[in-house]
Each structure stands twice: as structure tokens, then as C-alpha cells.
């Protein structure tokens, strides 16, 4: 059985609320981040990930939760991170769009 690489918005919200230590990584592009974002997230666009991977080294042994618009890019990024030594990387299913609908309606949808 394969370990899950996906988590849901409710779990992420609960972890944020309790102050759980993890990296919330936004893998969208800068213009998307400016449009809508989750407080506390670090932006590292998927298009720049390979060249900037070293910036994440301090998080290598921590949980890393990746999100994007709908969950497709973040799943690819989470899997790629796992292949590159980030064994605890997961994708937030539904992305920021689902976050806006289920967790925080003040986050704009686009």
C-alpha cells in the first residue's frame, strides 16, 4: 500500500489553527498569488522549483503541504519533492479554489 500524498483543506485549516509546524507551499505563479492566497503560505512557483529547490532545504525533514489553484500542479510538485528527498510532502486537494469555497470565502475565486 502506498502512503498518501494528498490531504484536504479541512485538515490544513485545523493544522494552521493549532499552530502545527509545517511549510505551506504555494506553487502557483506570482500573479495568482497576488490575486488570492492563504495567510502564512510561502510562494515558490512550480516553474521555478527546480532552480530554487535549495531554498526548501531547511524543510526537508518537516511536513510540506503544497497547494495550487485546483490541486493538479500541487500534486505534481508534491510527487517531485518526494523524489528529491522531501518524504513528507503532500498536496492539498482542491487547491485554493476549494479553500475559498469551504474554509475562507474572503479568499477570491478566479
Secondary structure as UniProt FT lines:
FT   STRAND          6..7
FT   HELIX           9..17
FT   TURN            18..19
FT   STRAND          23..26
FT   HELIX           30..35
FT   TURN            39..40
FT   STRAND          42..43
FT   HELIX           46..48
FT   HELIX           49..52
FT   HELIX           53..59
FT   TURN            60..61
FT   STRAND          64..67
FT   HELIX           72..83
FT   TURN            84..85
FT   TURN            87..88
FT   STRAND          89..92
FT   TURN            93..94
FT   HELIX           95..102
FT   TURN            105..106
//
